[in-house]
């Protein structure tokens, strides 16, 4: 089986159909073809979702305008989502780690 709708709405998640993505990327690269992935920046706010939990532990999400420690929550992919703060130097390391997990 493929991914459930629940899993499809999560960034950094691949359907098992793409299990050979790294090898495919290498094949394309060896043939001077570049691969581009489109990744939604909205990270679903789900406690069991690794990218969300890891982002929380690194404190890299945009904060609410109230000025406190609460993360800004908006709508992304039909669910409550948080957004990486790309002005935070730790975010690039976190984002790269998530992409490398594919």
C-alpha positions as CSV (number, residue, x, y, z in Angstrom):
1,X,0.0,0.0,0.0
2,X,0.8,3.6,-0.4
3,X,0.7,6.5,2.0
4,X,-2.5,7.4,3.9
5,X,-4.0,10.8,3.4
6,X,-2.6,11.6,6.9
7,X,0.9,10.8,5.7
8,X,0.5,12.5,2.3
9,X,-0.1,15.8,4.1
10,X,3.3,15.7,5.8
11,X,6.4,17.2,4.4
12,X,9.5,15.0,4.1
13,X,7.4,11.9,3.5
14,X,7.7,9.7,0.4
15,X,5.4,7.1,-0.9
16,X,7.1,3.6,-1.0
17,X,6.8,3.9,-4.8
18,X,9.8,6.3,-4.5
19,X,12.0,4.0,-2.4
20,X,14.8,4.3,-4.9
21,X,14.8,8.1,-5.0
22,X,18.5,8.5,-4.0
23,X,19.5,6.1,-6.7
24,X,17.3,7.8,-9.3
25,X,18.7,11.2,-8.3
26,X,22.3,9.8,-8.8
27,X,21.2,8.4,-12.3
28,X,19.8,11.8,-13.3
29,X,22.9,13.6,-12.0
30,X,25.2,11.3,-13.9
31,X,23.2,12.2,-17.1
32,X,23.4,16.0,-16.4
33,X,19.8,16.2,-15.4
34,X,18.8,18.0,-12.2
35,X,16.0,16.9,-9.9
36,X,13.8,19.5,-8.1
37,X,11.6,18.7,-5.2
38,X,8.7,20.9,-4.1
39,X,8.3,21.0,-0.4
40,X,5.6,22.9,1.4
41,X,7.0,25.1,4.2
42,X,4.0,24.5,6.4
43,X,4.8,21.8,8.9
44,X,1.7,20.0,10.2
45,X,1.3,20.5,14.0
46,X,1.2,16.8,15.0
47,X,3.0,15.6,18.0
48,X,3.8,12.2,16.5
49,X,5.3,13.8,13.3
50,X,9.1,13.6,13.5
51,X,9.8,16.8,11.6
52,X,7.4,18.8,13.9
53,X,8.9,17.3,17.1
54,X,12.5,17.9,15.9
55,X,11.6,21.5,15.0
56,X,10.1,22.0,18.4
57,X,13.2,20.7,20.1
58,X,15.4,23.1,18.1
59,X,13.0,26.0,18.6
60,X,13.0,27.0,14.9
61,X,9.4,27.8,14.2
62,X,8.1,31.4,13.6
63,X,6.7,32.8,16.9
64,X,3.2,34.2,17.4
65,X,3.0,38.0,17.2
66,X,2.2,38.2,20.9
67,X,6.0,38.2,21.5
68,X,6.0,35.1,23.7
69,X,7.4,31.7,23.2
70,X,4.3,30.3,21.4
71,X,4.7,29.3,17.8
72,X,2.5,31.0,15.2
73,X,-0.1,28.5,14.0
74,X,-1.7,28.8,10.6
75,X,-3.5,26.7,8.0
76,X,-1.5,24.5,5.7
77,X,-2.5,21.4,3.8
78,X,-5.9,21.5,5.5
79,X,-4.5,21.3,9.1
80,X,-3.0,23.5,11.8
81,X,0.6,24.1,10.8
82,X,3.7,25.9,12.0
83,X,6.3,27.5,9.8
84,X,10.1,27.3,9.9
85,X,11.8,30.7,10.7
86,X,14.3,30.9,8.0
87,X,15.9,33.9,9.6
88,X,16.9,31.7,12.5
89,X,20.4,30.3,11.8
90,X,19.5,26.9,13.3
91,X,16.7,26.5,10.7
92,X,18.9,25.8,7.7
93,X,20.6,22.9,9.6
94,X,17.1,21.6,10.6
95,X,15.7,22.0,7.1
96,X,18.7,20.3,5.5
97,X,18.4,17.4,7.9
98,X,14.8,16.9,7.0
99,X,15.5,17.0,3.3
100,X,18.4,14.5,3.7
101,X,15.9,12.1,5.4
102,X,14.2,11.6,2.1
